[in-house]
Each structure stands twice: as C-alpha cells, then as structure tokens.
Amino acid sequence: MFGNCSAPLKVQHSSEGLNDKLEINKNGTALNKIVFLTFEVTLVDSINDLYNFKLKNTLFAPGLLKQNKLDDQMAIEPYYFYYQVSGENQKLKTYQKVQNPLQTVYEYAGENGLNKKLIQKRSGEMIVRFNYNKDSKYISFFKPEKNTKTFKTIYHALL
C-alpha cells in the first residue's frame, strides 16, 4: 500500500495557500512517532480536478518506518495519490504513495485473457503514515497528471 518514490518529477503547485491546520502535535504527542492519518477524500469538481480532504482520525505508534529507496526511474502509477511531509523550507526529498480512494481497478478473466474495469467514486477514505519529527511541518498530496510525468498539488496543510 505504501512505498517511496524519489523520482525526479515536476510538481505544479496550485495558487491556493494552506487548506487546513491539522494540529496533530498539539500536546507534543506525535513527536518521534509514526503518525497514521485517515482522510475522507471527496471529488468536488471533476472538470477542474478539485478535491476536499477531511481529517477523520489520527493515531500515533512508537517506532520508525523503514525508508525504502526505490529506483529513480520508477514509473509513476496513475491510480495512486502521492504525498510528502516537509519542513519549513518545503524541500522535497521523497514521495510516498497511497492508493487513490476514488479509483478502484478490478481485474477479471475475460474471453481474451485478463480484463480490467475502473470504478470511479465521488468519495472514499485513505490512510497515510509517516514518521513525525521536529522538522515535520506540512503535508501535501499530489495527483499524477495524465502524462504521469508531472504532479498536480491537490491538498496542502499545516501539520
């Protein structure tokens, strides 16, 4: 479900500022822990490709996630959202990926072999996870553009 991508991609930033202030570390409980965030994602406008993200649940766990390094030439997958947690300078290091909760691909046996059917939804839930440290300040979500060589920012929030 999760993985890292350090592929050199272009990111198109939206003109909008911060969408939300999530305040996940109000009492210092998130520091040096694994943070699990559950978001409800809704497609608000399919023509302009606009989404609404609503934080539904926050969990903390002790420990550290492994940082798996993947090949820089890894293909960007169209049925995933990508996200990053960044610091004050918002310098990008790696992308994490999570299944797009608004698109489900079903595979089934057909007359000519394996067939696929894409189911599109207006809303769905997804869970993201990351290591929270003193430099964690923002979370941003990106969607691959149709050419899958460029990302579009679809959500940005202050942690």
C-alpha positions as CSV (number, residue, x, y, z in Angstrom):
1,M,0.0,0.0,0.0
2,F,2.8,2.4,0.8
3,G,6.2,2.9,-0.8
4,N,8.7,5.7,-1.6
5,C,9.4,7.3,-4.9
6,S,12.3,9.6,-5.3
7,A,11.8,10.1,-9.0
8,P,12.7,13.5,-10.4
9,L,9.2,14.8,-11.3
10,K,7.8,18.2,-11.9
11,V,5.2,19.4,-9.5
12,Q,2.6,22.0,-10.5
13,H,1.7,24.0,-7.4
14,S,-1.8,25.3,-7.1
15,S,-2.2,29.0,-6.4
16,E,-4.0,28.3,-3.2
17,G,-2.3,28.5,0.2
18,L,-2.7,26.2,3.1
19,N,-6.1,24.4,3.1
20,D,-6.1,23.3,6.7
21,K,-4.3,23.4,10.0
22,L,-4.4,19.8,11.2
23,E,-2.7,20.5,14.6
24,I,-1.7,16.8,15.1
25,N,1.1,17.6,17.6
26,K,-0.8,20.0,19.9
27,N,0.5,18.4,23.1
28,G,3.7,17.0,21.7
29,T,2.3,13.5,21.5
30,A,3.3,13.0,17.8
31,L,6.9,13.8,18.2
32,N,9.2,10.9,17.1
33,K,6.3,8.6,16.5
34,I,4.7,7.0,13.4
35,V,1.6,9.0,12.6
36,F,-1.4,7.5,10.9
37,L,-3.9,9.9,9.3
38,T,-7.3,8.8,8.0
39,F,-8.7,11.2,5.4
40,E,-12.1,11.3,3.7
41,V,-11.4,12.5,0.1
42,T,-14.2,13.9,-2.0
43,L,-14.1,14.9,-5.6
44,V,-15.7,18.3,-5.6
45,D,-15.3,19.3,-9.2
46,S,-14.3,16.8,-11.8
47,I,-13.8,19.4,-14.6
48,N,-11.3,21.5,-12.6
49,D,-10.0,18.4,-10.8
50,L,-10.7,19.8,-7.3
51,Y,-10.8,17.7,-4.1
52,N,-11.9,18.1,-0.5
53,F,-9.8,16.4,2.2
54,K,-11.3,15.9,5.7
55,L,-9.2,14.5,8.5
56,K,-11.3,11.8,10.2
57,N,-8.8,10.1,12.6
58,T,-5.3,10.4,13.9
59,L,-3.3,7.6,15.6
60,F,0.3,7.5,16.9
61,A,2.5,4.5,17.3
62,P,6.0,4.2,18.7
63,G,8.8,3.3,16.3
64,L,10.2,4.4,12.9
65,L,9.1,3.4,9.4
66,K,11.7,2.0,7.1
67,Q,12.7,4.4,4.4
68,N,12.8,2.1,1.3
69,K,14.8,3.7,-1.6
70,L,13.3,2.8,-5.0
71,D,14.9,3.3,-8.4
72,D,14.8,6.9,-9.6
73,Q,13.3,5.6,-12.9
74,M,10.3,4.0,-11.2
75,A,7.1,4.5,-13.2
76,I,4.6,6.8,-11.6
77,E,1.3,4.9,-11.2
78,P,-1.9,6.6,-12.3
79,Y,-4.2,5.1,-9.7
80,Y,-2.3,6.4,-6.7
81,F,-2.0,9.7,-4.9
82,Y,1.4,10.8,-3.7
83,Y,2.2,12.7,-0.6
84,Q,5.1,14.3,1.2
85,V,5.8,15.6,4.7
86,S,8.1,18.6,4.6
87,G,9.7,21.1,6.9
88,E,9.9,24.9,6.9
89,N,11.8,25.1,3.6
90,Q,9.4,22.6,2.0
91,K,12.3,20.9,0.2
92,L,11.2,17.7,-1.4
93,K,13.0,14.5,-0.5
94,T,10.8,11.6,-1.4
95,Y,7.2,10.9,-2.3
96,Q,5.1,8.3,-0.5
97,K,2.3,6.7,-2.5
98,V,-1.2,5.6,-1.4
99,Q,-4.0,4.0,-3.4
100,N,-6.3,6.7,-4.8
101,P,-9.5,6.0,-2.8
102,L,-11.7,7.4,-5.6
103,Q,-10.5,4.8,-8.2
104,T,-10.6,1.0,-7.9
105,V,-9.3,-1.2,-10.6
106,Y,-10.9,-4.7,-10.8
107,E,-9.2,-7.4,-12.8
108,Y,-11.2,-10.4,-14.1
109,A,-10.8,-13.3,-16.5
110,G,-12.3,-12.5,-19.9
111,E,-12.5,-14.1,-23.3
112,N,-9.2,-12.7,-24.4
113,G,-7.3,-13.1,-21.1
114,L,-7.2,-10.7,-18.2
115,N,-9.5,-7.7,-18.4
116,K,-9.6,-4.6,-16.2
117,K,-12.5,-2.4,-15.1
118,L,-12.0,1.0,-13.5
119,I,-14.6,2.0,-10.9
120,Q,-14.8,5.8,-10.2
121,K,-16.2,7.1,-6.9
122,R,-17.1,10.6,-5.6
123,S,-15.7,10.0,-2.1
124,G,-13.6,7.5,-0.2
125,E,-11.2,7.1,2.7
126,M,-7.4,6.6,2.7
127,I,-4.8,6.2,5.5
128,V,-1.4,7.6,5.2
129,R,1.5,7.1,7.5
130,F,4.8,8.9,8.2
131,N,7.5,9.5,10.8
132,Y,6.8,12.7,12.7
133,N,9.9,14.6,13.9
134,K,10.7,18.2,14.9
135,D,11.1,19.2,11.2
136,S,7.6,17.9,10.2
137,K,5.6,21.0,9.3
138,Y,3.4,20.4,6.2
139,I,1.7,17.6,4.4
140,S,1.0,17.8,0.7
141,F,-0.9,15.5,-1.6
142,F,-0.3,15.2,-5.3
143,K,-2.0,13.5,-8.2
144,P,-0.2,12.4,-11.3
145,E,-1.2,14.3,-14.4
146,K,-2.4,12.2,-17.4
147,N,1.1,12.1,-18.8
148,T,2.3,10.8,-15.4
149,K,5.5,12.9,-15.6
150,T,4.0,15.8,-13.7
151,F,2.3,16.1,-10.4
152,K,-0.6,18.4,-9.5
153,T,-0.9,19.6,-5.9
154,I,-4.4,18.7,-4.7
155,Y,-4.1,19.4,-1.0
156,H,-1.6,21.1,1.3
157,A,-2.0,21.5,5.1
158,L,0.0,22.7,8.1
159,L,0.6,19.7,10.4
